Amino acid sequence: MTERDYQQELEDLRSGKINQFDVTPEEFQLFQPVFHAYQYRTQIEAEAHRGGTLTYRLKKR
């Protein structure tokens, strides 16, 4: 299993290169510290789904 570059995914989300990305419960422990340290995390929201998967998107203004 290759490790994802969560920092890059957050940047791609913020810049508009991607509209959203998902984080599974198994990935959450690796993702959370990166997200917590991300400077623009207040601009991003998560939607929880049954089974524990989270979908991250930019907040609508």
URGI-V59982 format. One record per residue. N is the residue number from 0. RES is the residue in one small letter. SS is DSSP state (alpha for helix, beta for strand, coil for the rest). OMEGA is omega in degrees with one decimal (none if undefined). Layout:
N/RES/SS/OMEGA, N/RES/SS/OMEGA
This chain:
0/m/coil/179.1, 1/t/coil/-179.6, 2/e/coil/-178.6, 3/r/coil/175.9, 4/d/coil/-176.2, 5/y/alpha/177.8, 6/q/alpha/179.7, 7/q/alpha/178.2, 8/e/alpha/177.1, 9/l/alpha/177.9, 10/e/alpha/178.3, 11/d/alpha/177.4, 12/l/alpha/-178.4, 13/r/alpha/-177.7, 14/s/alpha/179.1, 15/g/coil/177.9, 16/k/coil/175.0, 17/i/coil/-179.2, 18/n/coil/-178.2, 19/q/beta/170.2, 20/f/beta/-177.4, 21/d/beta/174.0, 22/v/beta/-179.9, 23/t/coil/177.2, 24/p/alpha/179.6, 25/e/alpha/-178.8, 26/e/alpha/-170.3, 27/f/alpha/-179.5, 28/q/alpha/177.9, 29/l/alpha/-176.5, 30/f/alpha/-171.2, 31/q/alpha/179.2, 32/p/alpha/178.5, 33/v/alpha/179.9, 34/f/alpha/-178.8, 35/h/alpha/-179.6, 36/a/alpha/-176.1, 37/y/coil/-174.5, 38/q/coil/-174.3, 39/y/coil/-175.7, 40/r/alpha/179.7, 41/t/alpha/178.4, 42/q/alpha/-174.5, 43/i/beta/177.2, 44/e/beta/179.4, 45/a/beta/174.0, 46/e/beta/-179.6, 47/a/beta/179.0, 48/h/coil/175.7, 49/r/coil/-178.0, 50/g/coil/174.3, 51/g/coil/177.8, 52/t/coil/178.0, 53/l/beta/175.5, 54/t/beta/180.0, 55/y/beta/179.0, 56/r/beta/170.8, 57/l/beta/175.2, 58/k/coil/176.5, 59/k/coil/-179.1, 60/r/coil/none
